[in-house]
Amino acid sequence: MTGSRISAQSLLRETFATTKPLYAPLLTINFHNLILSTINSLDNLGSAGGVFSIIYWFVAVPLWWGAMIFYTYRSLTRNQVTVGQAYNQASRRFLHLILAYILFVGLVFAGFLALIIPGLYVSCRLTFSLYAAVIDNSSAVDSLNSSWELTKGRWWLLFRAIFLVFLVVFVPIILISLLIDPTAKSVGYQLTSNLLGFLAGPLMNVYLVLLYLRLRESAPTIQ
């Protein structure tokens, strides 16, 4: 498929067509994140809240994200695994996933400190860092390098593709949550946002894995 062109709109349509058989298993993987993110959003954890937040963002998130990536990748490449096997793979790569995630967050944060455009640039270039860590058994540093090389010369097409799925998937979540509470401070807002994000998570995951596969297969241009 070298030299083929990838349309972000077509990729989105393919995502909706492909997600159905994967939806329930991905929700199962993502369920732990729903529970933990809901607890993390509560304000009554007291002094333990900060510690729990760190554990959630830098331990739980890399684990379930790695499991979702691995399950989706193996399903789309017709090498099916179970939910348990996906978690086992993520567990085996746990330390690499955590380190890759911390490096990713740190570099993106540094990019945003240097203004918006550098932050967006770095986040797009390193989007697929965890993919190499869990799929290719790469070290954390090699995973970041792999994503950087994969996306070389493709920043604009990645930005447009990710911006499209953000508009379609996450803007409605934000608007619906704001209808619950325009101040975005109530428990109702947090619960609604977490639940809708949980339900939309599989779509976002399938979309990004499909994009990852297309980038590996070719040198495309997102239309």
Buried (B, 14 or more C-beta within 10 A) or exposed (E): EEEEBBBBEEBBEBBEEBBEEBBEBBBBBBEBBBEBBBBBBEEEBEEEBEEBBEBBBBBBBBBBBBBBBBBBBBBBEEEEBEBEBBBBBBEEBBEBBBBBBBBBBEBBEEBBEEEEEBBBBBBBBBBBBBBBBBBEEBBBEBBBBBBBEBBEEBBEBBBEBBEBBEEBBBEEBBEEBBEBBEEEEEBEBBBBBBBBBBBBBBBBBBBBBBBBBBBEEBBBEBE
